[in-house]
Amino acid sequence: MESEFRSREDFEKLKAERRAVSEEVGILNSVLAEAQSALSDLRRIYDDGRLRISINGIVSRLAADKGAVVRAGEPLLEVYGSPHYVLAYLPTGGLYTVAAGDPVEISTGLRTVRGTIERVEPFAAALPREFQRSFTPVERQQVIRVEFAPDIDLPPLFTKVQLRSPSVPQQWIAGLWDKSRRLVSGG
């Protein structure tokens, strides 16, 4: 009799546990459905982790590692797109002048290509660290932007180049002539 009583008691406990477990399974199923819905929303919002940008270009540097947490506004990567150009620094106070539209020769090593000054910026900027001289004050020079001529093989990005005018002697002489005429005429 005692054994049957214990068996019946165990049976009732198991039935009660079964009801409790089935209720918990129902609750867990609804929580799981919410979590799956939230996850699918995140995947949709973040396009399954794909990053799309509005320009064609070259990814030069990844600023964030895989799995890293970044804050809003922090860079993820650097992309360099078209058009390619040269950002040049021009010493101020020289005997020459430059203007938008002037032709230039862009040299890197033994290779020279043509370009045109697109803009002469109205400000002088600090030269990048690699162009600064040690133990001297920070040097500032006027910034110009030079576009490459069409249909040429471009040098690699971030290549150090030199610019020169194909007609420097003529411009230099003309500049001296203008300055000497102004001095003689008193203007």
KASULKA-V561108 format. One record per helix or strand of 2 or more residues. SS is the DSSP state (H for helix, E for strand). FROM is the first residue (numbers start at 0). LEN is the number of residues. If there is no record, write none. Layout:
# KASULKA-V561108
ss->(SS & SS)
from->(FROM & FROM)
len->(LEN & LEN)
This chain:
# KASULKA-V561108
ss->(H & H & E & E & E & E & E & H & E & E & H)
from->(1 & 46 & 56 & 76 & 84 & 102 & 110 & 128 & 139 & 161 & 167)
len->(44 & 3 & 6 & 5 & 6 & 6 & 16 & 3 & 9 & 3 & 18)
